Amino acid sequence: MGEVIEGGKVKQMTNIIWFVFIVWFCSNLLSQLAYIIAYGLPYDGVSMLKSLGPIYYFAIIFEVLMWLFIGGIIGKKALEKVNSPFSNPA
């Protein structure tokens, strides 16, 4: 994930996944805001997903994988900070 190999393909893929995550998160917020403005209550996401039928499982798996990816990146960065040697400025 963090190591640049083959002309930066890994770094580029990580940037694309971050972009997808940010777009997904913002679109969820804006969608919920628009629904609350229109109807006064937040929508029930579970019933909306279940109305998709079999695609519902794909959507849930995709969301879980996305959160695992984000958690992995945060965990990796935290471990790098903990394990990094202390640098003394001269």
Biopython code that builds the backbone (N, CA, C, O; Angstrom):
import numpy as np
from Bio.PDB.StructureBuilder import StructureBuilder

atoms = [
    (1, "MET", "N", (0.802, -1.191, 0.000)),
    (1, "MET", "CA", (0.000, 0.000, 0.000)),
    (1, "MET", "C", (0.847, 1.257, 0.000)),
    (1, "MET", "O", (0.648, 2.135, -0.839)),
    (2, "GLY", "N", (1.794, 1.360, 0.933)),
    (2, "GLY", "CA", (2.557, 2.571, 1.057)),
    (2, "GLY", "C", (3.832, 2.574, 0.247)),
    (2, "GLY", "O", (4.419, 3.635, 0.034)),
    (3, "GLU", "N", (4.278, 1.421, -0.210)),
    (3, "GLU", "CA", (5.538, 1.318, -0.919)),
    (3, "GLU", "C", (5.321, 1.622, -2.402)),
    (3, "GLU", "O", (4.403, 1.093, -3.029)),
    (4, "VAL", "N", (6.179, 2.483, -2.949)),
    (4, "VAL", "CA", (6.050, 2.853, -4.353)),
    (4, "VAL", "C", (6.811, 1.841, -5.185)),
    (4, "VAL", "O", (8.030, 1.719, -5.069)),
    (5, "ILE", "N", (6.079, 1.107, -6.035)),
    (5, "ILE", "CA", (6.694, 0.147, -6.934)),
    (5, "ILE", "C", (6.071, 0.308, -8.304)),
    (5, "ILE", "O", (4.955, 0.809, -8.438)),
    (6, "GLU", "N", (6.797, -0.120, -9.312)),
    (6, "GLU", "CA", (6.322, -0.095, -10.696)),
    (6, "GLU", "C", (5.791, 1.286, -11.097)),
    (6, "GLU", "O", (4.646, 1.413, -11.532)),
    (7, "GLY", "N", (6.606, 2.289, -10.951)),
    (7, "GLY", "CA", (6.241, 3.622, -11.409)),
    (7, "GLY", "C", (5.164, 4.294, -10.591)),
    (7, "GLY", "O", (4.444, 5.145, -11.112)),
    (8, "GLY", "N", (5.031, 3.947, -9.348)),
    (8, "GLY", "CA", (4.070, 4.617, -8.483)),
    (8, "GLY", "C", (2.647, 4.107, -8.598)),
    (8, "GLY", "O", (1.719, 4.806, -8.190)),
    (9, "LYS", "N", (2.439, 2.909, -9.141)),
    (9, "LYS", "CA", (1.086, 2.380, -9.309)),
    (9, "LYS", "C", (0.370, 2.186, -7.979)),
    (9, "LYS", "O", (-0.829, 2.443, -7.876)),
    (10, "VAL", "N", (1.096, 1.735, -6.966)),
    (10, "VAL", "CA", (0.479, 1.494, -5.665)),
    (10, "VAL", "C", (0.037, 2.811, -5.047)),
    (10, "VAL", "O", (-1.065, 2.907, -4.508)),
    (11, "LYS", "N", (0.888, 3.819, -5.122)),
    (11, "LYS", "CA", (0.543, 5.127, -4.568)),
    (11, "LYS", "C", (-0.647, 5.723, -5.313)),
    (11, "LYS", "O", (-1.535, 6.314, -4.699)),
    (12, "GLN", "N", (-0.666, 5.571, -6.621)),
    (12, "GLN", "CA", (-1.764, 6.091, -7.422)),
    (12, "GLN", "C", (-3.069, 5.385, -7.053)),
    (12, "GLN", "O", (-4.111, 6.033, -6.945)),
    (13, "MET", "N", (-3.023, 4.069, -6.860)),
    (13, "MET", "CA", (-4.221, 3.317, -6.496)),
    (13, "MET", "C", (-4.732, 3.754, -5.124)),
    (13, "MET", "O", (-5.940, 3.881, -4.924)),
    (14, "THR", "N", (-3.824, 3.983, -4.184)),
    (14, "THR", "CA", (-4.225, 4.451, -2.864)),
    (14, "THR", "C", (-4.894, 5.817, -2.960)),
    (14, "THR", "O", (-5.898, 6.066, -2.292)),
    (15, "ASN", "N", (-4.346, 6.700, -3.784)),
    (15, "ASN", "CA", (-4.958, 8.016, -3.969)),
    (15, "ASN", "C", (-6.348, 7.902, -4.573)),
    (15, "ASN", "O", (-7.256, 8.631, -4.173)),
    (16, "ILE", "N", (-6.527, 7.007, -5.521)),
    (16, "ILE", "CA", (-7.844, 6.814, -6.138)),
    (16, "ILE", "C", (-8.832, 6.288, -5.113)),
    (16, "ILE", "O", (-9.980, 6.732, -5.075)),
    (17, "ILE", "N", (-8.401, 5.347, -4.281)),
    (17, "ILE", "CA", (-9.305, 4.785, -3.269)),
    (17, "ILE", "C", (-9.672, 5.852, -2.247)),
    (17, "ILE", "O", (-10.822, 5.906, -1.811)),
    (18, "TRP", "N", (-8.731, 6.697, -1.854)),
    (18, "TRP", "CA", (-9.048, 7.801, -0.953)),
    (18, "TRP", "C", (-10.076, 8.733, -1.599)),
    (18, "TRP", "O", (-11.028, 9.157, -0.945)),
    (19, "PHE", "N", (-9.886, 9.048, -2.869)),
    (19, "PHE", "CA", (-10.825, 9.918, -3.575)),
    (19, "PHE", "C", (-12.219, 9.303, -3.597)),
    (19, "PHE", "O", (-13.207, 9.995, -3.353)),
    (20, "VAL", "N", (-12.306, 8.002, -3.889)),
    (20, "VAL", "CA", (-13.597, 7.312, -3.907)),
    (20, "VAL", "C", (-14.245, 7.375, -2.533)),
    (20, "VAL", "O", (-15.445, 7.625, -2.425)),
    (21, "PHE", "N", (-13.466, 7.153, -1.485)),
    (21, "PHE", "CA", (-14.003, 7.198, -0.129)),
    (21, "PHE", "C", (-14.549, 8.591, 0.207)),
    (21, "PHE", "O", (-15.637, 8.712, 0.769)),
    (22, "ILE", "N", (-13.801, 9.629, -0.134)),
    (22, "ILE", "CA", (-14.240, 10.988, 0.173)),
    (22, "ILE", "C", (-15.502, 11.339, -0.593)),
    (22, "ILE", "O", (-16.414, 11.946, -0.031)),
    (23, "VAL", "N", (-15.573, 10.972, -1.862)),
    (23, "VAL", "CA", (-16.773, 11.229, -2.664)),
    (23, "VAL", "C", (-17.963, 10.474, -2.083)),
    (23, "VAL", "O", (-19.057, 11.029, -1.977)),
    (24, "TRP", "N", (-17.758, 9.218, -1.708)),
    (24, "TRP", "CA", (-18.827, 8.396, -1.132)),
    (24, "TRP", "C", (-19.340, 9.017, 0.163)),
    (24, "TRP", "O", (-20.550, 9.130, 0.361)),
    (25, "PHE", "N", (-18.430, 9.417, 1.039)),
    (25, "PHE", "CA", (-18.806, 9.982, 2.325)),
    (25, "PHE", "C", (-19.577, 11.286, 2.149)),
    (25, "PHE", "O", (-20.617, 11.486, 2.776)),
    (26, "CYS", "N", (-19.069, 12.169, 1.301)),
    (26, "CYS", "CA", (-19.737, 13.452, 1.069)),
    (26, "CYS", "C", (-21.093, 13.267, 0.406)),
    (26, "CYS", "O", (-22.044, 13.972, 0.743)),
    (27, "SER", "N", (-21.198, 12.340, -0.520)),
    (27, "SER", "CA", (-22.488, 12.114, -1.168)),
    (27, "SER", "C", (-23.508, 11.571, -0.175)),
    (27, "SER", "O", (-24.690, 11.903, -0.261)),
    (28, "ASN", "N", (-23.068, 10.738, 0.768)),
    (28, "ASN", "CA", (-23.981, 10.267, 1.808)),
    (28, "ASN", "C", (-24.475, 11.413, 2.673)),
    (28, "ASN", "O", (-25.664, 11.492, 2.983)),
    (29, "LEU", "N", (-23.576, 12.295, 3.061)),
    (29, "LEU", "CA", (-23.974, 13.440, 3.881)),
    (29, "LEU", "C", (-24.954, 14.346, 3.141)),
    (29, "LEU", "O", (-25.971, 14.757, 3.699)),
    (30, "LEU", "N", (-24.646, 14.652, 1.890)),
    (30, "LEU", "CA", (-25.526, 15.528, 1.113)),
    (30, "LEU", "C", (-26.878, 14.879, 0.844)),
    (30, "LEU", "O", (-27.908, 15.555, 0.866)),
    (31, "SER", "N", (-26.880, 13.584, 0.593)),
    (31, "SER", "CA", (-28.128, 12.872, 0.361)),
    (31, "SER", "C", (-29.003, 12.895, 1.613)),
    (31, "SER", "O", (-30.204, 13.155, 1.535)),
    (32, "GLN", "N", (-28.400, 12.626, 2.752)),
    (32, "GLN", "CA", (-29.147, 12.646, 4.012)),
    (32, "GLN", "C", (-29.672, 14.057, 4.305)),
    (32, "GLN", "O", (-30.807, 14.214, 4.755)),
    (33, "LEU", "N", (-28.859, 15.068, 4.053)),
    (33, "LEU", "CA", (-29.276, 16.451, 4.265)),
    (33, "LEU", "C", (-30.460, 16.810, 3.375)),
    (33, "LEU", "O", (-31.424, 17.417, 3.843)),
    (34, "ALA", "N", (-30.399, 16.444, 2.103)),
    (34, "ALA", "CA", (-31.496, 16.744, 1.181)),
    (34, "ALA", "C", (-32.783, 16.056, 1.625)),
    (34, "ALA", "O", (-33.859, 16.649, 1.543)),
    (35, "TYR", "N", (-32.685, 14.809, 2.095)),
    (35, "TYR", "CA", (-33.872, 14.079, 2.535)),
    (35, "TYR", "C", (-34.459, 14.713, 3.792)),
    (35, "TYR", "O", (-35.678, 14.829, 3.920)),
    (36, "ILE", "N", (-33.594, 15.122, 4.721)),
    (36, "ILE", "CA", (-34.081, 15.764, 5.945)),
    (36, "ILE", "C", (-34.751, 17.094, 5.623)),
    (36, "ILE", "O", (-35.783, 17.421, 6.209)),
    (37, "ILE", "N", (-34.179, 17.866, 4.702)),
    (37, "ILE", "CA", (-34.785, 19.138, 4.311)),
    (37, "ILE", "C", (-36.156, 18.892, 3.678)),
    (37, "ILE", "O", (-37.099, 19.639, 3.936)),
    (38, "ALA", "N", (-36.271, 17.854, 2.855)),
    (38, "ALA", "CA", (-37.525, 17.589, 2.150)),
    (38, "ALA", "C", (-38.600, 16.990, 3.059)),
    (38, "ALA", "O", (-39.768, 17.368, 2.961)),
    (39, "TYR", "N", (-38.215, 16.048, 3.954)),
    (39, "TYR", "CA", (-39.208, 15.302, 4.722)),
    (39, "TYR", "C", (-39.131, 15.503, 6.228)),
    (39, "TYR", "O", (-40.018, 15.050, 6.951)),
    (40, "GLY", "N", (-38.092, 16.169, 6.717)),
    (40, "GLY", "CA", (-37.998, 16.452, 8.140)),
    (40, "GLY", "C", (-37.421, 15.327, 8.993)),
    (40, "GLY", "O", (-37.180, 15.525, 10.184)),
    (41, "LEU", "N", (-37.199, 14.172, 8.419)),
    (41, "LEU", "CA", (-36.641, 13.022, 9.134)),
    (41, "LEU", "C", (-35.539, 12.389, 8.302)),
    (41, "LEU", "O", (-35.582, 12.452, 7.073)),
    (42, "PRO", "N", (-34.551, 11.779, 8.949)),
    (42, "PRO", "CA", (-33.547, 11.044, 8.168)),
    (42, "PRO", "C", (-34.153, 9.783, 7.575)),
    (42, "PRO", "O", (-35.054, 9.186, 8.163)),
    (43, "TYR", "N", (-33.663, 9.379, 6.419)),
    (43, "TYR", "CA", (-34.204, 8.167, 5.806)),
    (43, "TYR", "C", (-33.649, 6.922, 6.477)),
    (43, "TYR", "O", (-32.598, 6.947, 7.118)),
    (44, "ASP", "N", (-34.385, 5.838, 6.309)),
    (44, "ASP", "CA", (-33.971, 4.559, 6.883)),
    (44, "ASP", "C", (-33.116, 3.838, 5.855)),
    (44, "ASP", "O", (-33.631, 3.264, 4.896)),
    (45, "GLY", "N", (-31.805, 3.870, 6.063)),
    (45, "GLY", "CA", (-30.858, 3.297, 5.112)),
    (45, "GLY", "C", (-31.001, 1.800, 4.939)),
    (45, "GLY", "O", (-30.811, 1.287, 3.836)),
    (46, "VAL", "N", (-31.337, 1.077, 6.020)),
    (46, "VAL", "CA", (-31.442, -0.384, 5.945)),
    (46, "VAL", "C", (-32.594, -0.790, 5.030)),
    (46, "VAL", "O", (-32.435, -1.672, 4.186)),
    (47, "SER", "N", (-33.746, -0.155, 5.191)),
    (47, "SER", "CA", (-34.873, -0.521, 4.329)),
    (47, "SER", "C", (-34.605, -0.139, 2.877)),
    (47, "SER", "O", (-35.053, -0.826, 1.959)),
    (48, "MET", "N", (-33.876, 0.954, 2.667)),
    (48, "MET", "CA", (-33.532, 1.331, 1.298)),
    (48, "MET", "C", (-32.593, 0.309, 0.674)),
    (48, "MET", "O", (-32.757, -0.056, -0.490)),
    (49, "LEU", "N", (-31.612, -0.153, 1.439)),
    (49, "LEU", "CA", (-30.693, -1.157, 0.920)),
    (49, "LEU", "C", (-31.402, -2.476, 0.648)),
    (49, "LEU", "O", (-31.141, -3.128, -0.363)),
    (50, "LYS", "N", (-32.300, -2.872, 1.550)),
    (50, "LYS", "CA", (-33.024, -4.126, 1.352)),
    (50, "LYS", "C", (-33.913, -4.080, 0.110)),
    (50, "LYS", "O", (-34.189, -5.114, -0.497)),
    (51, "SER", "N", (-34.358, -2.890, -0.264)),
    (51, "SER", "CA", (-35.197, -2.778, -1.460)),
    (51, "SER", "C", (-34.401, -3.061, -2.733)),
    (51, "SER", "O", (-34.986, -3.256, -3.798)),
    (52, "LEU", "N", (-33.075, -3.083, -2.632)),
    (52, "LEU", "CA", (-32.238, -3.389, -3.790)),
    (52, "LEU", "C", (-32.252, -4.864, -4.161)),
    (52, "LEU", "O", (-31.851, -5.230, -5.266)),
    (53, "GLY", "N", (-32.711, -5.712, -3.246)),
    (53, "GLY", "CA", (-32.738, -7.149, -3.513)),
    (53, "GLY", "C", (-31.363, -7.758, -3.330)),
    (53, "GLY", "O", (-30.680, -7.450, -2.353)),
    (54, "PRO", "N", (-30.935, -8.625, -4.259)),
    (54, "PRO", "CA", (-29.648, -9.309, -4.113)),
    (54, "PRO", "C", (-28.443, -8.364, -4.155)),
    (54, "PRO", "O", (-27.378, -8.698, -3.635)),
    (55, "ILE", "N", (-28.601, -7.208, -4.760)),
    (55, "ILE", "CA", (-27.505, -6.244, -4.812)),
    (55, "ILE", "C", (-27.194, -5.721, -3.417)),
    (55, "ILE", "O", (-26.102, -5.207, -3.170)),
    (56, "TYR", "N", (-28.149, -5.851, -2.509)),
    (56, "TYR", "CA", (-27.983, -5.416, -1.118)),
    (56, "TYR", "C", (-26.724, -6.013, -0.504)),
    (56, "TYR", "O", (-25.968, -5.311, 0.168)),
    (57, "TYR", "N", (-26.494, -7.296, -0.728)),
    (57, "TYR", "CA", (-25.327, -7.963, -0.144)),
    (57, "TYR", "C", (-24.031, -7.404, -0.711)),
    (57, "TYR", "O", (-23.056, -7.230, 0.019)),
    (58, "PHE", "N", (-24.016, -7.124, -2.003)),
    (58, "PHE", "CA", (-22.835, -6.527, -2.616)),
    (58, "PHE", "C", (-22.550, -5.161, -2.011)),
    (58, "PHE", "O", (-21.398, -4.835, -1.724)),
    (59, "ALA", "N", (-23.592, -4.361, -1.816)),
    (59, "ALA", "CA", (-23.418, -3.021, -1.249)),
    (59, "ALA", "C", (-22.864, -3.097, 0.172)),
    (59, "ALA", "O", (-21.983, -2.320, 0.538)),
    (60, "ILE", "N", (-23.374, -4.025, 0.968)),
    (60, "ILE", "CA", (-22.899, -4.185, 2.346)),
    (60, "ILE", "C", (-21.440, -4.661, 2.354)),
    (60, "ILE", "O", (-20.621, -4.139, 3.111)),
    (61, "ILE", "N", (-21.120, -5.641, 1.524)),
    (61, "ILE", "CA", (-19.744, -6.151, 1.459)),
    (61, "ILE", "C", (-18.798, -5.043, 1.009)),
    (61, "ILE", "O", (-17.708, -4.897, 1.562)),
    (62, "PHE", "N", (-19.201, -4.272, 0.021)),
    (62, "PHE", "CA", (-18.366, -3.170, -0.471)),
    (62, "PHE", "C", (-18.109, -2.150, 0.632)),
    (62, "PHE", "O", (-16.983, -1.679, 0.795)),
    (63, "GLU", "N", (-19.144, -1.809, 1.386)),
    (63, "GLU", "CA", (-18.988, -0.831, 2.454)),
    (63, "GLU", "C", (-18.085, -1.359, 3.569)),
    (63, "GLU", "O", (-17.247, -0.622, 4.087)),
    (64, "VAL", "N", (-18.249, -2.615, 3.937)),
    (64, "VAL", "CA", (-17.397, -3.206, 4.969)),
    (64, "VAL", "C", (-15.939, -3.231, 4.505)),
    (64, "VAL", "O", (-15.037, -2.919, 5.282)),
    (65, "LEU", "N", (-15.707, -3.598, 3.248)),
    (65, "LEU", "CA", (-14.342, -3.615, 2.725)),
    (65, "LEU", "C", (-13.734, -2.213, 2.702)),
    (65, "LEU", "O", (-12.547, -2.041, 2.979)),
    (66, "MET", "N", (-14.541, -1.225, 2.376)),
    (66, "MET", "CA", (-14.054, 0.144, 2.356)),
    (66, "MET", "C", (-13.632, 0.583, 3.757)),
    (66, "MET", "O", (-12.577, 1.195, 3.926)),
    (67, "TRP", "N", (-14.458, 0.270, 4.766)),
    (67, "TRP", "CA", (-14.106, 0.643, 6.139)),
    (67, "TRP", "C", (-12.883, -0.119, 6.620)),
    (67, "TRP", "O", (-12.063, 0.439, 7.350)),
    (68, "LEU", "N", (-12.741, -1.372, 6.231)),
    (68, "LEU", "CA", (-11.545, -2.135, 6.597)),
    (68, "LEU", "C", (-10.298, -1.534, 5.961)),
    (68, "LEU", "O", (-9.243, -1.475, 6.593)),
    (69, "PHE", "N", (-10.417, -1.092, 4.720)),
    (69, "PHE", "CA", (-9.299, -0.455, 4.034)),
    (69, "PHE", "C", (-8.891, 0.823, 4.757)),
    (69, "PHE", "O", (-7.706, 1.046, 5.006)),
    (70, "ILE", "N", (-9.859, 1.657, 5.093)),
    (70, "ILE", "CA", (-9.574, 2.909, 5.792)),
    (70, "ILE", "C", (-8.957, 2.612, 7.158)),
    (70, "ILE", "O", (-7.989, 3.261, 7.555)),
    (71, "GLY", "N", (-9.511, 1.637, 7.876)),
    (71, "GLY", "CA", (-8.949, 1.248, 9.166)),
    (71, "GLY", "C", (-7.533, 0.726, 9.037)),
    (71, "GLY", "O", (-6.684, 1.009, 9.881)),
    (72, "GLY", "N", (-7.274, -0.035, 7.985)),
    (72, "GLY", "CA", (-5.931, -0.549, 7.741)),
    (72, "GLY", "C", (-4.930, 0.555, 7.479)),
    (72, "GLY", "O", (-3.808, 0.511, 7.982)),
    (73, "ILE", "N", (-5.325, 1.544, 6.700)),
    (73, "ILE", "CA", (-4.432, 2.668, 6.422)),
    (73, "ILE", "C", (-4.137, 3.436, 7.699)),
    (73, "ILE", "O", (-2.985, 3.773, 7.974)),
    (74, "ILE", "N", (-5.172, 3.714, 8.479)),
    (74, "ILE", "CA", (-4.968, 4.455, 9.728)),
    (74, "ILE", "C", (-4.098, 3.641, 10.684)),
    (74, "ILE", "O", (-3.197, 4.187, 11.321)),
    (75, "GLY", "N", (-4.364, 2.334, 10.785)),
    (75, "GLY", "CA", (-3.553, 1.478, 11.646)),
    (75, "GLY", "C", (-2.104, 1.421, 11.204)),
    (75, "GLY", "O", (-1.191, 1.459, 12.030)),
    (76, "LYS", "N", (-1.893, 1.329, 9.892)),
    (76, "LYS", "CA", (-0.525, 1.273, 9.365)),
    (76, "LYS", "C", (0.226, 2.562, 9.667)),
    (76, "LYS", "O", (1.387, 2.531, 10.075)),
    (77, "LYS", "N", (-0.442, 3.697, 9.464)),
    (77, "LYS", "CA", (0.205, 4.974, 9.742)),
    (77, "LYS", "C", (0.502, 5.124, 11.231)),
    (77, "LYS", "O", (1.540, 5.669, 11.605)),
    (78, "ALA", "N", (-0.406, 4.642, 12.083)),
    (78, "ALA", "CA", (-0.175, 4.709, 13.525)),
    (78, "ALA", "C", (1.022, 3.840, 13.909)),
    (78, "ALA", "O", (1.858, 4.258, 14.711)),
    (79, "LEU", "N", (1.109, 2.638, 13.345)),
    (79, "LEU", "CA", (2.246, 1.772, 13.637)),
    (79, "LEU", "C", (3.555, 2.368, 13.142)),
    (79, "LEU", "O", (4.581, 2.250, 13.812)),
    (80, "GLU", "N", (3.529, 3.004, 11.983)),
    (80, "GLU", "CA", (4.740, 3.638, 11.460)),
    (80, "GLU", "C", (5.204, 4.752, 12.394)),
    (80, "GLU", "O", (6.403, 4.918, 12.619)),
    (81, "LYS", "N", (4.251, 5.519, 12.942)),
    (81, "LYS", "CA", (4.624, 6.588, 13.870)),
    (81, "LYS", "C", (5.196, 6.022, 15.154)),
    (81, "LYS", "O", (6.165, 6.558, 15.690)),
    (82, "VAL", "N", (4.609, 4.949, 15.653)),
    (82, "VAL", "CA", (5.075, 4.341, 16.905)),
    (82, "VAL", "C", (6.438, 3.712, 16.713)),
    (82, "VAL", "O", (7.305, 3.837, 17.577)),
    (83, "ASN", "N", (6.639, 3.042, 15.597)),
    (83, "ASN", "CA", (7.877, 2.308, 15.356)),
    (83, "ASN", "C", (8.986, 3.143, 14.726)),
    (83, "ASN", "O", (10.118, 2.673, 14.616)),
    (84, "SER", "N", (8.685, 4.366, 14.312)),
    (84, "SER", "CA", (9.712, 5.172, 13.660)),
    (84, "SER", "C", (10.757, 5.604, 14.683)),
    (84, "SER", "O", (10.427, 5.936, 15.822)),
    (85, "PRO", "N", (12.020, 5.597, 14.264)),
    (85, "PRO", "CA", (13.073, 6.033, 15.189)),
    (85, "PRO", "C", (12.959, 7.531, 15.435)),
    (85, "PRO", "O", (12.578, 8.298, 14.551)),
    (86, "PHE", "N", (13.289, 7.918, 16.627)),
    (86, "PHE", "CA", (13.252, 9.338, 16.967)),
    (86, "PHE", "C", (14.400, 10.054, 16.286)),
    (86, "PHE", "O", (15.546, 9.610, 16.351)),
    (87, "SER", "N", (14.095, 11.152, 15.641)),
    (87, "SER", "CA", (15.142, 11.915, 14.968)),
    (87, "SER", "C", (15.464, 13.128, 15.823)),
    (87, "SER", "O", (14.567, 13.850, 16.258)),
    (88, "ASN", "N", (16.739, 13.345, 16.058)),
    (88, "ASN", "CA", (17.192, 14.491, 16.844)),
    (88, "ASN", "C", (17.694, 15.567, 15.909)),
    (88, "ASN", "O", (18.697, 15.376, 15.221)),
    (89, "PRO", "N", (16.998, 16.713, 15.874)),
    (89, "PRO", "CA", (17.500, 17.796, 15.024)),
    (89, "PRO", "C", (18.803, 18.338, 15.592)),
    (89, "PRO", "O", (18.905, 18.603, 16.790)),
    (90, "ALA", "N", (19.782, 18.497, 14.739)),
    (90, "ALA", "CA", (21.097, 18.934, 15.194)),
    (90, "ALA", "C", (21.062, 20.400, 15.294)),
    (90, "ALA", "O", (22.061, 21.018, 15.661)),
]
sb = StructureBuilder()
sb.init_structure("model")
sb.init_model(0)
sb.init_chain("A")
sb.init_seg("    ")
for serial, (resi, resn, name, xyz) in enumerate(atoms, 1):
    if name == "N":
        sb.init_residue(resn, " ", resi, " ")
    sb.init_atom(name, np.array(xyz, "f"), 0.0, 1.0, " ", f" {name:<3s}", serial, name[0])
structure = sb.get_structure()
